[in-house]
Amino acid sequence: MSSWDRTRSIPWSRATPVSPSSPSGENEDIDLNRERVFRDLAREAAQEEKEREERKKLEDDGVRGDGSVQTTTTETQQSNNNNNNNKNSNKVELNFLGYQGRPYQTSDLLRNAAFGATIGSITGMCFGFMDSLRTASSSSVLKSASRSAQGKFVFQGTYRSGMFFGAFFTLFHTVKYGTRVLVDPGDVGEIGVGSLVALGGLFARREWRASLPYAVMLVGMDGFHVLMRD
């Protein structure tokens, strides 16, 4: 209950008259005293209401300030998280060799191997067919042989050469793809490493050295195609 309500409940009709304050000794009017008390209580009530409103305003300002600080803190945290994510996304991942290669995919490996096997087989069959015809026309033994024997000799030379160069070109493209995944030196570097491994394998065995010119021609055609494409 406020001071104003308590004042209204006072039984003023039963109030004891106060002692005279005037020099004449007359009693003061009760209504006048009640009016003065009412004014004092009203002033106090107004002061209390004003203080209550100021306190409420300060509390509201404090809540808004806390929310503002909290919002600023949240925005700062989000900004820091975004910066960390950007740094992580821009960070270069290195493989076990310490190089930044390409991501490995089995489908790409199989596609490169299939391409090498197909092109190498077709080109090797052409090389083998031409060599077999030249050998059959220059050999005295094959000249005197029957047509079926000559055809069989040409056929065997054709498919053997196709299989040989198919395996060679498959190895060449497989090594190229492995180099791209591990190191990614570019087209020239991939062709260089693939040629070194594949041609080195041919040079390692004496009976395969006769096929080196055709192998070099096949690798040169592939390199020319790649460089002209770029």
Salt bridges, closest charged atoms under 4 A:
ASP31 OD1 - ARG34 NH2 3.06
GLU35 OE1 - ARG39 NH1 3.60
ASP40 OD1 - ARG43 NH1 2.96
GLU49 OE1 - ARG52 NH1 2.43
ASP61 OD1 - ARG64 NH2 2.27
ASP108 OD1 - ARG111 NH2 2.34
ASP131 OD1 - ARG134 NH2 2.38
ASP184 OD2 - ARG102 NE 3.01
GLU190 OE2 - ARG180 NE 3.04
GLU207 OE2 - ARG205 NH2 2.58
ASP222 OD1 - HIS173 NE2 3.38
ASP222 OD2 - LYS176 NZ 3.27
ASP230 OD1 - ARG229 NE 3.76
